[in-house]
Amino acid sequence: MPDILIEWDRVSCGIELLDLWTGRLVSPVRTVPFLKISKRIDHGWVLHFCPQGISIYKPETYHYYRTREKAEAHAMRWARAHWETIPKA
């Protein structure tokens, strides 16, 4: 199994950084962004999976977590199993 590496980019609105990150694979292939992690008002975290790339027109699934680290760990496990199906950049 190849090494999986996810690159997280923080989203901004003008000069203000938001509690929202998008993720894409950079190893073993470079993909379109297909993950989103955002902070909830109750201080939990939401991980959004968008297997065909982030878009308002494509289906996504989401899961709730207490910490961002747990959300990222789930994203890594999912990416290891499905990395070949994610569209390349």
N, C-alpha and C positions, 0 to 999 in steps of 0.2 A: 504494500500500500504506500503510495507517495506521501510525502510530508504535506500537510494542509496548512496554509497560512491565510488568515483573514485580515484584511486591512480595514480599519474603522476610521471613518471621516466624520467629524462633528459638523453639524449643520448650523448655519448662522442665518439670522434675519437682519440684514444690514450689518451693523457693527456688533450686534448682540448675539452671543453664542446661545444656542438652545440646548435643552437636555434631550437631544435627539442625535443619534449616530446612524450612518448607513454603512453597510459592510459589503465587501466584495472579496472574492478569492484573488490572491496574487501568486499563489503557488499551489498546485503544480501548473495551473493555467490561470490567465487573467480573465476574469468574468465581469459581466455587468453587475452593478449593485443589486443584491437580491435579499438583503437583510436590513431591518430597521430595529433599533432599540431606543425606546423613549421612556422617560420618567413619568410616573403617574402622579396625580395630585396627592394621593395617600402615601407617597414616597416609595411605592413599589416600582417595578419595571415591567415593560411589555416588550416581548420579542415578536416581531412580525416576519414571517417567512413569505417571500414572493419569488417562488422558484423560477418564474419566467422573466424576472427583472421587475424593479419597482415601477408601478404604474397604477393609476386610478382605475384602469379598465381591466386589469388582470386580477384573478382571485389571490387572496392571501389568507394565511392562517396565523393565529397569534396565541401566545401563552404568557401567563403572568408569573413573576418571580419577586422574591423579597430583595434580592441584590442584583446588581448589574453583572457581577462575576458569574452567578448561576445562569443568567440569560446567555452570556457569552459562551459558557461551557456547553450549553444545549446547542447553540449555533454551531460550535465546532464539531460536536458529535454528528449533527445532521449533515454538515458539509462533508465529513469523512465518508458518509454513506451515499451521498447523492452528488458529489462534485462533478461527475461526468455528465449529468443532465442539465447543469446550469449553463445558460447561453454565454458564449465567450464574447469578450469585448472586442 
